Amino acid sequence: MNVLKHIFKEKITGRYVTLLKVSVHDAEDIYRWRTSKSGEFLHQPLNYSVESQRKWITSRTGEEINYIIYRNDLMEKVGMVSIYEVNYEDMVTNVGRLILDEKYIHNKTPYGLESLLITYDYAFNTMGFRKITGVILGSNVKVYELQKYLGMTQEGYLKAHVMISDHLEDLYIMSLFSDEFTGYSEKLKALLR
């Protein structure tokens, strides 16, 4: 295995968005997104605060990378996406933690979709992973249906598995293999058009 192939890039650029590695200076923005309507499908840590978000950012290891999503036209922060739970031995990783600023979650903007596209492309075609996995809350029906349409496969289902906003949520375990990415990306590009 070529170890250099697995060093995370700190910047990935697409047509609509640029992903830049998260820094402690992004803690307030991430906190704001996670505590707004945008964060309703995210697990909130106990006693969550800007300071705990800073500590979380500094605690990240080289086995994952978290990106801030910037829209290219204004270089304005619009959200976050991550590559994490990296397993180099089996060449599997997780892509997720996708969150957008509340003002973009219901508008038809390309930011979330292109962030997925360039993150998956980077994980498969640059880093050489053979499989991407992810989890989706049972109540996050729109994202579940979108990922199924794009080509992800549901590999598992965990009933009443996590506590979100004081109620239990089911989890769908989803996956996409590298040889399925072409079809996934073509459908995603069609939506972006």
Secondary structure, DSSP 4 states (H G I P E B T S, - for coil): --GGGGSPPSEEE-SSEEEEE--GGGHHHHHHHHTSGGGTTSPPPTT--HHHHHHHHHH--TT-EEEEEEETTTTEEEEEEEEEEEETTTTEEEEEEEEE-HHHHSS--SHHHHHHHHHHHIIIIIS--SEEEEEEETT-HHHHHHHHHHT-EEEEEEEEEEEETTEEEEEEEEEEEGGGHHHHHHHHHHHH-
